Structure formats: C-alpha cells, structure tokens
Amino acid sequence: MIEVGDMAPDFALPSDGGDVVRLSELRGTRVVLFFYPKDDTSGCTKEACGFRDAMPTISLLNATVLGVSPDPVRSHERFRDKYDLNFPLLADEDHVVAEMYGAWGLKKLYGREYTGVIRSTFVIGADGRIEQAYRKVRPAGHAEEVLADLGA
C-alpha cells in the first residue's frame, strides 16, 4: 500500500489527448492523481467536474490533475468533450497502475462482491513523493478538500 512519504510509482499511460503521459516527466510539478471507476457515471462526473472547476486555482499552485480509469481512450475523449474537462484522462485498461497505487480491489454493491477501482486520490509532490493519500473518496466536495490541502 502506498503511504505518505513514499516515492510515487512511475507509469506511462495513453491519454485522451492522444499522447502517452509519464509521471516521471512531470517531476518539478505537484500532481493530483485521481482514480475513478467509470467515465460518465454520476459520482465520477461529479468528481471530474469538481476538479475541472478547481483547475484555475490548482494551476496557480503549480499543480496539475490527472484522472485515471480503466476506460479506453475513446471513452475518455467522449467524457472530456461532454463535460469540457480541462485535464488529461488516462486509460489504465489493464488496471496495472491502479493496482500499484492500491486503488484496485474488492468492492461490494447491493450484496454483490467484485473487483474494481476504489476511488482514490494522491497528491504527489514536485520531488515525486506522496504528500497526501485519500482513500474511498466521496465525490461531492472532494476537489475542495484537495484544494485546501494544496494550500488554496
């Protein structure tokens, strides 16, 4: 399990912008890395739009946002366009990155158990270390919580 103070595991994932995003290439900038279950669902939309609306302040704090889900790039493109999302959405189709961050595991819904994304967010410092870890995130108000911890 990734903990505050640990080095953030590096990764390279395809993005909705058509390029590959490598965490190591963002060194020198704080990164808000949030894992969400599925594009265009109610909770995920609420969370993503919260970060969209917070992006002007996040940018002023020398930070960037990356959203990660197991959805394919094409799904991310539709989600981005529908809600005017202003940060990259990364396709972790085989959920390897989610597993590295402890954001993949057993979930329960209506008495049924299955594996999937456990909504989680990590603030990664400019030095590549985990500054903050949020687990089992509630979408409503989460972006504001992250903003406060970033120093806004």
C-alpha positions as CSV (number, residue, x, y, z in Angstrom):
1,M,0.0,0.0,0.0
2,I,1.3,3.4,-1.0
3,E,1.7,5.7,2.0
4,V,2.5,9.4,2.5
5,G,6.3,9.9,2.1
6,D,6.7,7.0,-0.3
7,M,8.0,7.6,-3.8
8,A,5.1,7.6,-6.3
9,P,5.4,4.7,-8.6
10,D,6.2,5.8,-12.1
11,F,3.9,4.9,-15.0
12,A,3.2,5.6,-18.7
13,L,-0.4,5.6,-19.8
14,P,-2.2,6.7,-23.0
15,S,-4.3,9.9,-22.6
16,D,-7.4,11.3,-24.2
17,G,-5.1,13.8,-25.9
18,G,-3.5,11.1,-28.0
19,D,-0.1,11.1,-26.3
20,V,1.4,9.0,-23.5
21,V,1.7,10.6,-20.1
22,R,4.7,9.6,-17.9
23,L,4.6,10.6,-14.3
24,S,8.4,11.0,-14.3
25,E,8.1,13.7,-16.9
26,L,6.0,15.8,-14.5
27,R,8.8,16.0,-11.9
28,G,9.0,19.5,-10.6
29,T,5.3,19.9,-10.6
30,R,2.8,18.7,-8.0
31,V,0.4,16.2,-9.4
32,V,-3.2,15.4,-8.2
33,L,-3.7,11.8,-9.4
34,F,-7.2,10.6,-9.0
35,F,-8.5,7.1,-9.8
36,Y,-12.2,6.8,-10.6
37,P,-14.3,3.8,-11.7
38,K,-16.0,4.8,-14.9
39,D,-16.5,7.6,-17.4
40,D,-19.8,9.5,-17.5
41,T,-21.4,7.9,-14.3
42,S,-22.9,10.2,-11.7
43,G,-20.2,10.0,-9.0
44,C,-17.3,10.1,-11.5
45,T,-18.8,13.0,-13.3
46,K,-19.3,14.9,-10.1
47,E,-15.7,14.3,-9.1
48,A,-14.2,15.1,-12.5
49,C,-16.3,18.3,-12.8
50,G,-15.1,19.4,-9.4
51,F,-11.5,19.1,-10.5
52,R,-12.4,20.9,-13.8
53,D,-13.8,23.8,-11.8
54,A,-10.8,23.9,-9.5
55,M,-8.2,23.8,-12.3
56,P,-7.6,27.6,-12.4
57,T,-6.6,27.5,-8.7
58,I,-4.7,24.2,-9.0
59,S,-2.7,25.6,-11.8
60,L,-1.8,28.7,-9.8
61,L,-0.5,26.4,-7.1
62,N,1.9,24.8,-9.7
63,A,0.0,21.6,-9.8
64,T,-1.7,19.5,-12.4
65,V,-4.5,17.0,-12.4
66,L,-4.6,13.5,-14.0
67,G,-7.7,11.3,-14.0
68,V,-7.2,7.6,-14.3
69,S,-9.8,4.9,-15.0
70,P,-9.9,1.5,-16.8
71,D,-12.0,3.0,-19.7
72,P,-10.4,3.1,-23.1
73,V,-9.1,6.4,-24.7
74,R,-12.1,6.8,-26.9
75,S,-14.4,6.7,-23.9
76,H,-12.2,9.3,-22.2
77,E,-12.4,11.6,-25.3
78,R,-16.3,11.5,-25.2
79,F,-16.3,12.1,-21.4
80,R,-13.8,15.0,-21.7
81,D,-15.8,16.6,-24.6
82,K,-19.2,16.2,-22.9
83,Y,-18.1,18.0,-19.7
84,D,-15.3,20.3,-21.0
85,L,-12.8,18.6,-18.8
86,N,-9.5,20.6,-18.8
87,F,-7.0,17.9,-17.6
88,P,-5.8,14.6,-19.1
89,L,-7.7,11.4,-18.6
90,L,-5.5,8.3,-18.7
91,A,-6.5,4.8,-19.8
92,D,-5.4,2.1,-17.4
93,E,-7.3,-0.6,-19.2
94,D,-5.4,-3.5,-17.5
95,H,-5.6,-1.7,-14.1
96,V,-1.9,-2.2,-13.5
97,V,-1.4,1.4,-12.4
98,A,-4.4,1.3,-10.1
99,E,-3.0,-1.8,-8.6
100,M,0.4,-0.2,-8.0
101,Y,-1.4,2.6,-6.1
102,G,-3.7,0.3,-4.1
103,A,-6.7,1.7,-6.0
104,W,-7.9,-1.6,-7.3
105,G,-9.5,-4.2,-5.1
106,L,-12.6,-5.9,-3.8
107,K,-15.8,-3.8,-3.7
108,K,-19.3,-4.5,-2.6
109,L,-22.5,-3.2,-4.2
110,Y,-26.0,-4.4,-3.3
111,G,-24.7,-7.5,-1.7
112,R,-22.5,-8.4,-4.7
113,E,-18.7,-8.6,-4.5
114,Y,-16.5,-7.7,-7.4
115,T,-13.1,-6.2,-8.2
116,G,-12.8,-2.7,-9.5
117,V,-11.4,0.8,-8.9
118,I,-11.5,2.0,-5.4
119,R,-12.0,5.8,-5.7
120,S,-8.7,7.2,-4.5
121,T,-6.6,10.4,-4.9
122,F,-2.9,11.0,-4.4
123,V,-1.1,14.3,-4.2
124,I,2.4,13.8,-5.5
125,G,5.0,16.4,-4.6
126,A,7.3,18.1,-7.1
127,D,10.0,15.7,-5.7
128,G,7.9,12.6,-6.7
129,R,6.9,11.7,-3.1
130,I,3.3,11.1,-2.0
131,E,2.2,14.2,0.0
132,Q,-1.4,13.1,0.6
133,A,-3.4,10.0,0.1
134,Y,-7.2,9.9,0.1
135,R,-8.9,6.5,0.0
136,K,-12.5,5.6,-0.5
137,V,-13.2,9.1,-1.7
138,R,-16.7,10.6,-1.7
139,P,-17.0,12.6,-4.9
140,A,-19.0,15.6,-3.6
141,G,-16.7,18.2,-2.2
142,H,-13.5,16.2,-2.9
143,A,-11.9,18.8,-5.2
144,E,-12.4,21.4,-2.5
145,E,-10.7,19.1,0.1
146,V,-7.7,18.6,-2.2
147,L,-7.5,22.4,-2.9
148,A,-7.4,23.1,0.8
149,D,-4.6,20.5,1.3
150,L,-2.7,22.1,-1.6
151,G,-2.7,25.4,0.2
152,A,-5.5,27.2,-1.5
